[in-house]
Amino acid sequence: MELPGKRELREQILHQMDGRTSYVSDKDVYREIDKAILRSSHGGYGTLSEKEELRRQMFYSIRGFDVLEKYLGDSSISEIMVIGASRIFVEQNGKIRRIEEHFSEEGDVYRLIEQIVAPTNRMVNEACPIVDSRLPDGSRVHIVLPPVSLEGPVITIRKFLKGGMTIEKLLAFEEFPEKLTGILSALVKSRYNILISGATNSGKSSLLNALAEYIGKRERVITIEDSAELQLFHVENLVRLETRNANMEGENEITMQDLIKASLRMRPDRIIVGEVRGAEAMSMLQALSTGHSGSVSSIHANSCRDALRRLETMVLMGVDMPVEAIRGQMASAIDVIIHLGRSFDGSRKLMEISEITGMAASQVALHPLFEMNEDDELTMRSELCDQKKLKEYGQYEAYQKLMESFKARDQPVEI
């Protein structure tokens, strides 16, 4: 609970520091807080524990994330949603709830926003009211300001697990059966180009992070993102690239397309595009078609087939070319699509895996490998048609043994 007198004391401390909170050390901030508490003789904070709590709250409101601090440290919370100063919601264990804490005033929200965007060299103001940023731990932050937001400043924080996402953690969350890890491992190690699709908060980035576990340590990986959030702890030779917004004069912008082109000159073994959102889709397809196999990207979509439709639309946003030519490019660039979604109980699930087998009747041909049935069970439909890469990279025998075990069961793969 927020202690009484916090707002007044905070203003005194900021006045003492002349607003220089960004240029002093944590130790100096604590020193100013201690001096202010001692000088004000805050009678309501008689016990040592009360003074320690006040000291902690003061520091978090000045240098930390204010009332959000304890929720950022709670591993059971995956999303934090701030709407103006008075409403804060969190997603905890898959359920959204409103919390009692709130900011004292809207100015505190704006101070927090400035604190978030400053280290990432991002700019957000009334003229540029929407921005993506990140926290020091890699958590994704999306900010919308008035006049676009009618409810005051809006902050949405997507948290990531400390230590990065791993296959073991995904198994603990029961997103897919353990036996399927062998299939995913074979696909990555055999350098199939993989597109991960799914709705918002379906686990695309988590799966992408986890799949990096199967990338060889000697491989050189280039990641390309709007706002760097991937945490590929398993990759040693890693280069992370991030877009840059235009300055106040509308110049010096660096787009995803620019970064994809630059990555091709960096001798990559694999290129990972965090999320395809627009005209950079064509650059990504071209990169995948130039010999950089084993690359991974993600896209917002409702199914494997819908992912192809969305990708096609994005390409058309950037280039004017025949639709059939675009579909041919997709068919040659992407090998496998993995679709994620939410189960009826709100839990994340791997819903579908399909292979792209080329073109058929002017459409990209999809060959289903695994699908979720009506009983919420992941079922094997068929084997990979193109197994050439499995043989080239020594995964053929392991893959065949896995297929035999799936066939021997003759049962749906239970989640």
Secondary structure as UniProt FT lines:
FT   TURN            4..5
FT   HELIX           6..16
FT   TURN            17..19
FT   TURN            21..22
FT   HELIX           26..40
FT   TURN            43..44
FT   HELIX           48..62
FT   HELIX           66..68
FT   HELIX           69..72
FT   TURN            75..76
FT   STRAND          77..83
FT   TURN            84..86
FT   STRAND          87..92
FT   TURN            93..94
FT   STRAND          95..98
FT   HELIX           106..117
FT   HELIX           118..120
FT   STRAND          130..134
FT   TURN            136..137
FT   STRAND          140..144
FT   TURN            146..148
FT   TURN            150..151
FT   STRAND          154..158
FT   TURN            162..163
FT   HELIX           167..172
FT   TURN            173..174
FT   TURN            178..179
FT   HELIX           180..189
FT   TURN            190..191
FT   STRAND          194..198
FT   TURN            200..201
FT   HELIX           204..211
FT   HELIX           212..214
FT   TURN            217..218
FT   STRAND          220..225
FT   TURN            233..234
FT   STRAND          237..242
FT   TURN            248..249
FT   HELIX           256..263
FT   TURN            264..265
FT   STRAND          270..273
FT   TURN            279..280
FT   HELIX           281..288
FT   TURN            289..291
FT   STRAND          296..300
FT   HELIX           304..318
FT   HELIX           323..333
FT   STRAND          336..342
FT   TURN            344..345
FT   STRAND          348..360
FT   TURN            361..362
FT   STRAND          363..372
FT   TURN            374..375
FT   STRAND          378..380
FT   HELIX           388..392
FT   TURN            393..394
FT   HELIX           396..409
//
